[in-house]
Amino acid sequence: MQSATRREHERRLSEAFATKRDIVVLLGTEDKLKIDAGRLLSSALAQMIVPHCDKVGALVVTGGETARLVLQTWGVTGLRW
């Protein structure tokens, strides 16, 4: 079962994608995250964004773990330079 907070984030993300404007999504930065918490947040972010991948014209992801999880969740298996 998903938490009310996660459902709210998913609702707001859906609304943002519906506007067809640029969107910036950031992981919480209030406190320094422990590595395990960062991985969980990165995974949750990837899962929340994947239903909207057909609406994305360009994607910028930073942070190795976040980028890897988002791209992996989207089915990306490699990058070309």
PDB file with one MODEL, atoms N, CA, C and O in Angstrom:
MODEL        1
ATOM      1  N   MET A   1       0.838  -1.177   0.000  1.00  0.00           N
ATOM      2  CA  MET A   1       0.000   0.000   0.000  1.00  0.00           C
ATOM      3  C   MET A   1       0.890   1.250   0.000  1.00  0.00           C
ATOM      4  O   MET A   1       1.897   1.318   0.705  1.00  0.00           O
ATOM      5  N   GLN A   2       0.495   2.222  -0.800  1.00  0.00           N
ATOM      6  CA  GLN A   2       1.271   3.443  -0.881  1.00  0.00           C
ATOM      7  C   GLN A   2       0.847   4.427   0.202  1.00  0.00           C
ATOM      8  O   GLN A   2      -0.305   4.453   0.635  1.00  0.00           O
ATOM      9  N   SER A   3       1.797   5.221   0.615  1.00  0.00           N
ATOM     10  CA  SER A   3       1.492   6.223   1.623  1.00  0.00           C
ATOM     11  C   SER A   3       0.714   7.378   0.997  1.00  0.00           C
ATOM     12  O   SER A   3       0.746   7.587  -0.216  1.00  0.00           O
ATOM     13  N   ALA A   4       0.024   8.112   1.842  1.00  0.00           N
ATOM     14  CA  ALA A   4      -0.719   9.277   1.372  1.00  0.00           C
ATOM     15  C   ALA A   4       0.234  10.309   0.764  1.00  0.00           C
ATOM     16  O   ALA A   4      -0.112  10.983  -0.206  1.00  0.00           O
ATOM     17  N   THR A   5       1.421  10.427   1.332  1.00  0.00           N
ATOM     18  CA  THR A   5       2.407  11.382   0.815  1.00  0.00           C
ATOM     19  C   THR A   5       2.819  11.010  -0.602  1.00  0.00           C
ATOM     20  O   THR A   5       2.897  11.870  -1.479  1.00  0.00           O
ATOM     21  N   ARG A   6       3.082   9.730  -0.822  1.00  0.00           N
ATOM     22  CA  ARG A   6       3.485   9.299  -2.170  1.00  0.00           C
ATOM     23  C   ARG A   6       2.347   9.514  -3.164  1.00  0.00           C
ATOM     24  O   ARG A   6       2.580   9.983  -4.278  1.00  0.00           O
ATOM     25  N   ARG A   7       1.131   9.177  -2.774  1.00  0.00           N
ATOM     26  CA  ARG A   7      -0.010   9.399  -3.672  1.00  0.00           C
ATOM     27  C   ARG A   7      -0.144  10.882  -4.018  1.00  0.00           C
ATOM     28  O   ARG A   7      -0.460  11.234  -5.155  1.00  0.00           O
ATOM     29  N   GLU A   8       0.093  11.738  -3.043  1.00  0.00           N
ATOM     30  CA  GLU A   8       0.028  13.179  -3.295  1.00  0.00           C
ATOM     31  C   GLU A   8       1.117  13.609  -4.271  1.00  0.00           C
ATOM     32  O   GLU A   8       0.858  14.408  -5.171  1.00  0.00           O
ATOM     33  N   HIS A   9       2.327  13.091  -4.106  1.00  0.00           N
ATOM     34  CA  HIS A   9       3.412  13.409  -5.044  1.00  0.00           C
ATOM     35  C   HIS A   9       3.060  12.919  -6.446  1.00  0.00           C
ATOM     36  O   HIS A   9       3.293  13.627  -7.426  1.00  0.00           O
ATOM     37  N   GLU A  10       2.507  11.725  -6.547  1.00  0.00           N
ATOM     38  CA  GLU A  10       2.125  11.189  -7.856  1.00  0.00           C
ATOM     39  C   GLU A  10       1.032  12.038  -8.498  1.00  0.00           C
ATOM     40  O   GLU A  10       1.070  12.287  -9.703  1.00  0.00           O
ATOM     41  N   ARG A  11       0.059  12.484  -7.703  1.00  0.00           N
ATOM     42  CA  ARG A  11      -1.016  13.336  -8.220  1.00  0.00           C
ATOM     43  C   ARG A  11      -0.452  14.650  -8.748  1.00  0.00           C
ATOM     44  O   ARG A  11      -0.813  15.095  -9.838  1.00  0.00           O
ATOM     45  N   ARG A  12       0.429  15.264  -7.976  1.00  0.00           N
ATOM     46  CA  ARG A  12       1.016  16.542  -8.383  1.00  0.00           C
ATOM     47  C   ARG A  12       1.898  16.376  -9.621  1.00  0.00           C
ATOM     48  O   ARG A  12       1.933  17.255 -10.482  1.00  0.00           O
ATOM     49  N   LEU A  13       2.604  15.257  -9.711  1.00  0.00           N
ATOM     50  CA  LEU A  13       3.432  14.988 -10.881  1.00  0.00           C
ATOM     51  C   LEU A  13       2.560  14.820 -12.118  1.00  0.00           C
ATOM     52  O   LEU A  13       2.883  15.348 -13.182  1.00  0.00           O
ATOM     53  N   SER A  14       1.456  14.087 -11.985  1.00  0.00           N
ATOM     54  CA  SER A  14       0.521  13.921 -13.109  1.00  0.00           C
ATOM     55  C   SER A  14      -0.030  15.264 -13.565  1.00  0.00           C
ATOM     56  O   SER A  14      -0.121  15.529 -14.763  1.00  0.00           O
ATOM     57  N   GLU A  15      -0.393  16.104 -12.617  1.00  0.00           N
ATOM     58  CA  GLU A  15      -0.893  17.438 -12.954  1.00  0.00           C
ATOM     59  C   GLU A  15       0.174  18.253 -13.674  1.00  0.00           C
ATOM     60  O   GLU A  15      -0.119  18.957 -14.641  1.00  0.00           O
ATOM     61  N   ALA A  16       1.402  18.154 -13.203  1.00  0.00           N
ATOM     62  CA  ALA A  16       2.495  18.897 -13.835  1.00  0.00           C
ATOM     63  C   ALA A  16       2.706  18.435 -15.272  1.00  0.00           C
ATOM     64  O   ALA A  16       2.868  19.264 -16.167  1.00  0.00           O
ATOM     65  N   PHE A  17       2.707  17.125 -15.507  1.00  0.00           N
ATOM     66  CA  PHE A  17       2.872  16.617 -16.870  1.00  0.00           C
ATOM     67  C   PHE A  17       1.715  17.037 -17.761  1.00  0.00           C
ATOM     68  O   PHE A  17       1.909  17.252 -18.957  1.00  0.00           O
ATOM     69  N   ALA A  18       0.525  17.159 -17.208  1.00  0.00           N
ATOM     70  CA  ALA A  18      -0.647  17.558 -17.983  1.00  0.00           C
ATOM     71  C   ALA A  18      -0.528  18.991 -18.502  1.00  0.00           C
ATOM     72  O   ALA A  18      -1.179  19.343 -19.485  1.00  0.00           O
ATOM     73  N   THR A  19       0.294  19.820 -17.857  1.00  0.00           N
ATOM     74  CA  THR A  19       0.450  21.213 -18.291  1.00  0.00           C
ATOM     75  C   THR A  19       1.301  21.335 -19.551  1.00  0.00           C
ATOM     76  O   THR A  19       1.282  22.366 -20.223  1.00  0.00           O
ATOM     77  N   LYS A  20       2.048  20.273 -19.868  1.00  0.00           N
ATOM     78  CA  LYS A  20       2.936  20.254 -21.037  1.00  0.00           C
ATOM     79  C   LYS A  20       4.001  21.353 -20.961  1.00  0.00           C
ATOM     80  O   LYS A  20       4.427  21.891 -21.983  1.00  0.00           O
ATOM     81  N   ARG A  21       4.412  21.668 -19.760  1.00  0.00           N
ATOM     82  CA  ARG A  21       5.480  22.646 -19.545  1.00  0.00           C
ATOM     83  C   ARG A  21       6.698  21.916 -18.997  1.00  0.00           C
ATOM     84  O   ARG A  21       6.621  20.739 -18.647  1.00  0.00           O
ATOM     85  N   ASP A  22       7.812  22.614 -18.927  1.00  0.00           N
ATOM     86  CA  ASP A  22       9.015  22.031 -18.347  1.00  0.00           C
ATOM     87  C   ASP A  22       8.777  21.735 -16.872  1.00  0.00           C
ATOM     88  O   ASP A  22       8.114  22.496 -16.167  1.00  0.00           O
ATOM     89  N   ILE A  23       9.328  20.621 -16.424  1.00  0.00           N
ATOM     90  CA  ILE A  23       9.148  20.185 -15.042  1.00  0.00           C
ATOM     91  C   ILE A  23      10.520  19.877 -14.449  1.00  0.00           C
ATOM     92  O   ILE A  23      11.369  19.271 -15.103  1.00  0.00           O
ATOM     93  N   VAL A  24      10.723  20.295 -13.222  1.00  0.00           N
ATOM     94  CA  VAL A  24      11.930  19.947 -12.479  1.00  0.00           C
ATOM     95  C   VAL A  24      11.480  19.153 -11.259  1.00  0.00           C
ATOM     96  O   VAL A  24      10.652  19.622 -10.478  1.00  0.00           O
ATOM     97  N   VAL A  25      12.018  17.966 -11.100  1.00  0.00           N
ATOM     98  CA  VAL A  25      11.699  17.120  -9.950  1.00  0.00           C
ATOM     99  C   VAL A  25      12.988  16.895  -9.176  1.00  0.00           C
ATOM    100  O   VAL A  25      13.987  16.454  -9.743  1.00  0.00           O
ATOM    101  N   LEU A  26      12.967  17.195  -7.895  1.00  0.00           N
ATOM    102  CA  LEU A  26      14.145  17.052  -7.051  1.00  0.00           C
ATOM    103  C   LEU A  26      13.843  16.103  -5.906  1.00  0.00           C
ATOM    104  O   LEU A  26      12.734  16.091  -5.371  1.00  0.00           O
ATOM    105  N   LEU A  27      14.825  15.317  -5.539  1.00  0.00           N
ATOM    106  CA  LEU A  27      14.707  14.523  -4.321  1.00  0.00           C
ATOM    107  C   LEU A  27      14.875  15.449  -3.133  1.00  0.00           C
ATOM    108  O   LEU A  27      15.524  16.490  -3.242  1.00  0.00           O
ATOM    109  N   GLY A  28      14.302  15.084  -2.007  1.00  0.00           N
ATOM    110  CA  GLY A  28      14.403  15.901  -0.800  1.00  0.00           C
ATOM    111  C   GLY A  28      15.839  16.258  -0.478  1.00  0.00           C
ATOM    112  O   GLY A  28      16.730  15.410  -0.526  1.00  0.00           O
ATOM    113  N   THR A  29      16.052  17.502  -0.156  1.00  0.00           N
ATOM    114  CA  THR A  29      17.401  17.960   0.159  1.00  0.00           C
ATOM    115  C   THR A  29      17.459  18.643   1.525  1.00  0.00           C
ATOM    116  O   THR A  29      18.437  19.315   1.851  1.00  0.00           O
ATOM    117  N   GLU A  30      16.406  18.465   2.316  1.00  0.00           N
ATOM    118  CA  GLU A  30      16.370  19.133   3.613  1.00  0.00           C
ATOM    119  C   GLU A  30      17.524  18.704   4.500  1.00  0.00           C
ATOM    120  O   GLU A  30      18.162  19.537   5.145  1.00  0.00           O
ATOM    121  N   ASP A  31      17.790  17.426   4.535  1.00  0.00           N
ATOM    122  CA  ASP A  31      18.882  16.877   5.328  1.00  0.00           C
ATOM    123  C   ASP A  31      19.712  15.978   4.428  1.00  0.00           C
ATOM    124  O   ASP A  31      19.231  15.484   3.408  1.00  0.00           O
ATOM    125  N   LYS A  32      20.928  15.777   4.807  1.00  0.00           N
ATOM    126  CA  LYS A  32      21.735  14.812   4.061  1.00  0.00           C
ATOM    127  C   LYS A  32      21.121  13.437   4.258  1.00  0.00           C
ATOM    128  O   LYS A  32      20.799  13.035   5.375  1.00  0.00           O
ATOM    129  N   LEU A  33      20.968  12.730   3.156  1.00  0.00           N
ATOM    130  CA  LEU A  33      20.334  11.420   3.197  1.00  0.00           C
ATOM    131  C   LEU A  33      21.360  10.329   3.421  1.00  0.00           C
ATOM    132  O   LEU A  33      22.484  10.407   2.926  1.00  0.00           O
ATOM    133  N   LYS A  34      20.973   9.335   4.153  1.00  0.00           N
ATOM    134  CA  LYS A  34      21.811   8.145   4.237  1.00  0.00           C
ATOM    135  C   LYS A  34      21.740   7.455   2.886  1.00  0.00           C
ATOM    136  O   LYS A  34      20.752   7.604   2.166  1.00  0.00           O
ATOM    137  N   ILE A  35      22.757   6.716   2.538  1.00  0.00           N
ATOM    138  CA  ILE A  35      22.826   6.084   1.224  1.00  0.00           C
ATOM    139  C   ILE A  35      21.601   5.227   0.958  1.00  0.00           C
ATOM    140  O   ILE A  35      21.039   5.314  -0.134  1.00  0.00           O
ATOM    141  N   ASP A  36      21.165   4.413   1.891  1.00  0.00           N
ATOM    142  CA  ASP A  36      20.005   3.556   1.671  1.00  0.00           C
ATOM    143  C   ASP A  36      18.748   4.368   1.425  1.00  0.00           C
ATOM    144  O   ASP A  36      17.943   4.011   0.565  1.00  0.00           O
ATOM    145  N   ALA A  37      18.563   5.455   2.163  1.00  0.00           N
ATOM    146  CA  ALA A  37      17.390   6.308   1.966  1.00  0.00           C
ATOM    147  C   ALA A  37      17.442   6.948   0.586  1.00  0.00           C
ATOM    148  O   ALA A  37      16.413   7.075  -0.078  1.00  0.00           O
ATOM    149  N   GLY A  38      18.619   7.348   0.154  1.00  0.00           N
ATOM    150  CA  GLY A  38      18.766   7.933  -1.176  1.00  0.00           C
ATOM    151  C   GLY A  38      18.387   6.955  -2.268  1.00  0.00           C
ATOM    152  O   GLY A  38      17.743   7.332  -3.246  1.00  0.00           O
ATOM    153  N   ARG A  39      18.781   5.708  -2.111  1.00  0.00           N
ATOM    154  CA  ARG A  39      18.421   4.683  -3.102  1.00  0.00           C
ATOM    155  C   ARG A  39      16.916   4.464  -3.139  1.00  0.00           C
ATOM    156  O   ARG A  39      16.330   4.330  -4.214  1.00  0.00           O
ATOM    157  N   LEU A  40      16.293   4.427  -1.972  1.00  0.00           N
ATOM    158  CA  LEU A  40      14.836   4.250  -1.920  1.00  0.00           C
ATOM    159  C   LEU A  40      14.130   5.427  -2.586  1.00  0.00           C
ATOM    160  O   LEU A  40      13.178   5.231  -3.341  1.00  0.00           O
ATOM    161  N   LEU A  41      14.587   6.640  -2.315  1.00  0.00           N
ATOM    162  CA  LEU A  41      13.976   7.816  -2.938  1.00  0.00           C
ATOM    163  C   LEU A  41      14.200   7.825  -4.449  1.00  0.00           C
ATOM    164  O   LEU A  41      13.295   8.177  -5.206  1.00  0.00           O
ATOM    165  N   SER A  42      15.387   7.446  -4.889  1.00  0.00           N
ATOM    166  CA  SER A  42      15.675   7.383  -6.320  1.00  0.00           C
ATOM    167  C   SER A  42      14.783   6.367  -7.006  1.00  0.00           C
ATOM    168  O   SER A  42      14.263   6.621  -8.093  1.00  0.00           O
ATOM    169  N   SER A  43      14.606   5.217  -6.374  1.00  0.00           N
ATOM    170  CA  SER A  43      13.745   4.180  -6.927  1.00  0.00           C
ATOM    171  C   SER A  43      12.297   4.644  -6.988  1.00  0.00           C
ATOM    172  O   SER A  43      11.615   4.418  -7.988  1.00  0.00           O
ATOM    173  N   ALA A  44      11.824   5.290  -5.928  1.00  0.00           N
ATOM    174  CA  ALA A  44      10.453   5.807  -5.908  1.00  0.00           C
ATOM    175  C   ALA A  44      10.269   6.858  -6.996  1.00  0.00           C
ATOM    176  O   ALA A  44       9.247   6.868  -7.683  1.00  0.00           O
ATOM    177  N   LEU A  45      11.250   7.742  -7.159  1.00  0.00           N
ATOM    178  CA  LEU A  45      11.179   8.759  -8.201  1.00  0.00           C
ATOM    179  C   LEU A  45      11.082   8.109  -9.575  1.00  0.00           C
ATOM    180  O   LEU A  45      10.255   8.504 -10.397  1.00  0.00           O
ATOM    181  N   ALA A  46      11.922   7.120  -9.823  1.00  0.00           N
ATOM    182  CA  ALA A  46      11.902   6.425 -11.112  1.00  0.00           C
ATOM    183  C   ALA A  46      10.534   5.801 -11.372  1.00  0.00           C
ATOM    184  O   ALA A  46      10.010   5.900 -12.481  1.00  0.00           O
ATOM    185  N   GLN A  47       9.957   5.167 -10.367  1.00  0.00           N
ATOM    186  CA  GLN A  47       8.653   4.526 -10.525  1.00  0.00           C
ATOM    187  C   GLN A  47       7.536   5.544 -10.750  1.00  0.00           C
ATOM    188  O   GLN A  47       6.580   5.267 -11.474  1.00  0.00           O
ATOM    189  N   MET A  48       7.653   6.708 -10.137  1.00  0.00           N
ATOM    190  CA  MET A  48       6.617   7.736 -10.316  1.00  0.00           C
ATOM    191  C   MET A  48       6.691   8.396 -11.690  1.00  0.00           C
ATOM    192  O   MET A  48       5.670   8.829 -12.224  1.00  0.00           O
ATOM    193  N   ILE A  49       7.876   8.474 -12.257  1.00  0.00           N
ATOM    194  CA  ILE A  49       8.037   9.157 -13.540  1.00  0.00           C
ATOM    195  C   ILE A  49       7.754   8.234 -14.722  1.00  0.00           C
ATOM    196  O   ILE A  49       7.293   8.704 -15.762  1.00  0.00           O
ATOM    197  N   VAL A  50       8.013   6.955 -14.591  1.00  0.00           N
ATOM    198  CA  VAL A  50       7.911   6.039 -15.729  1.00  0.00           C
ATOM    199  C   VAL A  50       6.538   6.057 -16.417  1.00  0.00           C
ATOM    200  O   VAL A  50       6.501   5.906 -17.638  1.00  0.00           O
ATOM    201  N   PRO A  51       5.422   6.231 -15.724  1.00  0.00           N
ATOM    202  CA  PRO A  51       4.142   6.273 -16.452  1.00  0.00           C
ATOM    203  C   PRO A  51       4.014   7.471 -17.398  1.00  0.00           C
ATOM    204  O   PRO A  51       3.126   7.503 -18.250  1.00  0.00           O
ATOM    205  N   HIS A  52       4.895   8.443 -17.245  1.00  0.00           N
ATOM    206  CA  HIS A  52       4.823   9.665 -18.040  1.00  0.00           C
ATOM    207  C   HIS A  52       5.906   9.741 -19.105  1.00  0.00           C
ATOM    208  O   HIS A  52       6.057  10.779 -19.750  1.00  0.00           O
ATOM    209  N   CYS A  53       6.661   8.670 -19.303  1.00  0.00           N
ATOM    210  CA  CYS A  53       7.821   8.735 -20.200  1.00  0.00           C
ATOM    211  C   CYS A  53       7.422   9.101 -21.637  1.00  0.00           C
ATOM    212  O   CYS A  53       8.228   9.671 -22.372  1.00  0.00           O
ATOM    213  N   ASP A  54       6.194   8.781 -22.042  1.00  0.00           N
ATOM    214  CA  ASP A  54       5.773   9.132 -23.401  1.00  0.00           C
ATOM    215  C   ASP A  54       5.503  10.628 -23.558  1.00  0.00           C
ATOM    216  O   ASP A  54       5.315  11.112 -24.674  1.00  0.00           O
ATOM    217  N   LYS A  55       5.484  11.354 -22.455  1.00  0.00           N
ATOM    218  CA  LYS A  55       5.246  12.800 -22.488  1.00  0.00           C
ATOM    219  C   LYS A  55       6.539  13.602 -22.377  1.00  0.00           C
ATOM    220  O   LYS A  55       6.513  14.832 -22.426  1.00  0.00           O
ATOM    221  N   VAL A  56       7.659  12.920 -22.229  1.00  0.00           N
ATOM    222  CA  VAL A  56       8.939  13.590 -22.006  1.00  0.00           C
ATOM    223  C   VAL A  56       9.642  13.810 -23.339  1.00  0.00           C
ATOM    224  O   VAL A  56       9.885  12.866 -24.090  1.00  0.00           O
ATOM    225  N   GLY A  57       9.966  15.070 -23.621  1.00  0.00           N
ATOM    226  CA  GLY A  57      10.704  15.385 -24.836  1.00  0.00           C
ATOM    227  C   GLY A  57      12.204  15.349 -24.618  1.00  0.00           C
ATOM    228  O   GLY A  57      12.963  15.046 -25.538  1.00  0.00           O
ATOM    229  N   ALA A  58      12.629  15.654 -23.413  1.00  0.00           N
ATOM    230  CA  ALA A  58      14.040  15.632 -23.051  1.00  0.00           C
ATOM    231  C   ALA A  58      14.128  15.342 -21.557  1.00  0.00           C
ATOM    232  O   ALA A  58      13.243  15.714 -20.787  1.00  0.00           O
ATOM    233  N   LEU A  59      15.180  14.690 -21.169  1.00  0.00           N
ATOM    234  CA  LEU A  59      15.353  14.294 -19.771  1.00  0.00           C
ATOM    235  C   LEU A  59      16.778  14.573 -19.335  1.00  0.00           C
ATOM    236  O   LEU A  59      17.735  14.221 -20.025  1.00  0.00           O
ATOM    237  N   VAL A  60      16.903  15.206 -18.190  1.00  0.00           N
ATOM    238  CA  VAL A  60      18.209  15.414 -17.573  1.00  0.00           C
ATOM    239  C   VAL A  60      18.126  14.803 -16.188  1.00  0.00           C
ATOM    240  O   VAL A  60      17.298  15.213 -15.375  1.00  0.00           O
ATOM    241  N   VAL A  61      18.966  13.837 -15.918  1.00  0.00           N
ATOM    242  CA  VAL A  61      19.025  13.246 -14.582  1.00  0.00           C
ATOM    243  C   VAL A  61      20.455  13.352 -14.093  1.00  0.00           C
ATOM    244  O   VAL A  61      21.403  13.157 -14.855  1.00  0.00           O
ATOM    245  N   THR A  62      20.600  13.661 -12.818  1.00  0.00           N
ATOM    246  CA  THR A  62      21.937  13.793 -12.250  1.00  0.00           C
ATOM    247  C   THR A  62      22.059  12.871 -11.057  1.00  0.00           C
ATOM    248  O   THR A  62      21.066  12.362 -10.537  1.00  0.00           O
ATOM    249  N   GLY A  63      23.255  12.670 -10.646  1.00  0.00           N
ATOM    250  CA  GLY A  63      23.498  11.757  -9.545  1.00  0.00           C
ATOM    251  C   GLY A  63      23.511  10.343 -10.105  1.00  0.00           C
ATOM    252  O   GLY A  63      22.519   9.911 -10.690  1.00  0.00           O
ATOM    253  N   GLY A  64      24.549   9.652  -9.952  1.00  0.00           N
ATOM    254  CA  GLY A  64      24.698   8.339 -10.567  1.00  0.00           C
ATOM    255  C   GLY A  64      23.583   7.364 -10.251  1.00  0.00           C
ATOM    256  O   GLY A  64      23.038   6.740 -11.161  1.00  0.00           O
ATOM    257  N   GLU A  65      23.234   7.219  -8.993  1.00  0.00           N
ATOM    258  CA  GLU A  65      22.205   6.253  -8.596  1.00  0.00           C
ATOM    259  C   GLU A  65      20.838   6.663  -9.130  1.00  0.00           C
ATOM    260  O   GLU A  65      20.094   5.823  -9.634  1.00  0.00           O
ATOM    261  N   THR A  66      20.506   7.929  -9.025  1.00  0.00           N
ATOM    262  CA  THR A  66      19.220   8.409  -9.531  1.00  0.00           C
ATOM    263  C   THR A  66      19.135   8.214 -11.040  1.00  0.00           C
ATOM    264  O   THR A  66      18.143   7.688 -11.544  1.00  0.00           O
ATOM    265  N   ALA A  67      20.159   8.629 -11.753  1.00  0.00           N
ATOM    266  CA  ALA A  67      20.165   8.482 -13.207  1.00  0.00           C
ATOM    267  C   ALA A  67      20.044   7.014 -13.605  1.00  0.00           C
ATOM    268  O   ALA A  67      19.255   6.667 -14.483  1.00  0.00           O
ATOM    269  N   ARG A  68      20.823   6.161 -12.963  1.00  0.00           N
ATOM    270  CA  ARG A  68      20.789   4.740 -13.304  1.00  0.00           C
ATOM    271  C   ARG A  68      19.400   4.155 -13.083  1.00  0.00           C
ATOM    272  O   ARG A  68      18.882   3.445 -13.944  1.00  0.00           O
ATOM    273  N   LEU A  69      18.796   4.445 -11.943  1.00  0.00           N
ATOM    274  CA  LEU A  69      17.483   3.878 -11.638  1.00  0.00           C
ATOM    275  C   LEU A  69      16.390   4.408 -12.558  1.00  0.00           C
ATOM    276  O   LEU A  69      15.531   3.644 -12.998  1.00  0.00           O
ATOM    277  N   VAL A  70      16.411   5.700 -12.854  1.00  0.00           N
ATOM    278  CA  VAL A  70      15.404   6.256 -13.766  1.00  0.00           C
ATOM    279  C   VAL A  70      15.550   5.631 -15.143  1.00  0.00           C
ATOM    280  O   VAL A  70      14.567   5.163 -15.718  1.00  0.00           O
ATOM    281  N   LEU A  71      16.757   5.619 -15.677  1.00  0.00           N
ATOM    282  CA  LEU A  71      16.973   5.055 -17.011  1.00  0.00           C
ATOM    283  C   LEU A  71      16.677   3.560 -17.044  1.00  0.00           C
ATOM    284  O   LEU A  71      16.076   3.073 -18.003  1.00  0.00           O
ATOM    285  N   GLN A  72      17.082   2.835 -16.029  1.00  0.00           N
ATOM    286  CA  GLN A  72      16.818   1.399 -15.960  1.00  0.00           C
ATOM    287  C   GLN A  72      15.309   1.130 -15.906  1.00  0.00           C
ATOM    288  O   GLN A  72      14.815   0.223 -16.576  1.00  0.00           O
ATOM    289  N   THR A  73      14.592   1.903 -15.124  1.00  0.00           N
ATOM    290  CA  THR A  73      13.144   1.735 -15.022  1.00  0.00           C
ATOM    291  C   THR A  73      12.469   2.023 -16.352  1.00  0.00           C
ATOM    292  O   THR A  73      11.441   1.423 -16.668  1.00  0.00           O
ATOM    293  N   TRP A  74      13.030   2.929 -17.130  1.00  0.00           N
ATOM    294  CA  TRP A  74      12.482   3.254 -18.443  1.00  0.00           C
ATOM    295  C   TRP A  74      12.897   2.231 -19.495  1.00  0.00           C
ATOM    296  O   TRP A  74      12.468   2.330 -20.645  1.00  0.00           O
ATOM    297  N   GLY A  75      13.710   1.265 -19.133  1.00  0.00           N
ATOM    298  CA  GLY A  75      14.131   0.228 -20.069  1.00  0.00           C
ATOM    299  C   GLY A  75      15.353   0.585 -20.883  1.00  0.00           C
ATOM    300  O   GLY A  75      15.658  -0.094 -21.863  1.00  0.00           O
ATOM    301  N   VAL A  76      16.062   1.636 -20.502  1.00  0.00           N
ATOM    302  CA  VAL A  76      17.275   2.026 -21.209  1.00  0.00           C
ATOM    303  C   VAL A  76      18.390   1.066 -20.803  1.00  0.00           C
ATOM    304  O   VAL A  76      18.650   0.864 -19.617  1.00  0.00           O
ATOM    305  N   THR A  77      19.036   0.485 -21.793  1.00  0.00           N
ATOM    306  CA  THR A  77      20.090  -0.488 -21.509  1.00  0.00           C
ATOM    307  C   THR A  77      21.485   0.007 -21.875  1.00  0.00           C
ATOM    308  O   THR A  77      22.476  -0.664 -21.586  1.00  0.00           O
ATOM    309  N   GLY A  78      21.570   1.168 -22.503  1.00  0.00           N
ATOM    310  CA  GLY A  78      22.877   1.704 -22.847  1.00  0.00           C
ATOM    311  C   GLY A  78      22.760   3.143 -23.321  1.00  0.00           C
ATOM    312  O   GLY A  78      21.675   3.618 -23.656  1.00  0.00           O
ATOM    313  N   LEU A  79      23.888   3.821 -23.343  1.00  0.00           N
ATOM    314  CA  LEU A  79      23.949   5.198 -23.797  1.00  0.00           C
ATOM    315  C   LEU A  79      24.998   5.327 -24.898  1.00  0.00           C
ATOM    316  O   LEU A  79      26.023   4.645 -24.871  1.00  0.00           O
ATOM    317  N   ARG A  80      24.740   6.198 -25.859  1.00  0.00           N
ATOM    318  CA  ARG A  80      25.708   6.477 -26.921  1.00  0.00           C
ATOM    319  C   ARG A  80      26.160   7.916 -26.797  1.00  0.00           C
ATOM    320  O   ARG A  80      25.363   8.801 -26.487  1.00  0.00           O
ATOM    321  N   TRP A  81      27.431   8.148 -27.038  1.00  0.00           N
ATOM    322  CA  TRP A  81      27.988   9.501 -26.979  1.00  0.00           C
ATOM    323  C   TRP A  81      28.088  10.070 -28.348  1.00  0.00           C
ATOM    324  O   TRP A  81      28.535  11.205 -28.513  1.00  0.00           O
TER     325      TRP A  81
ENDMDL
END
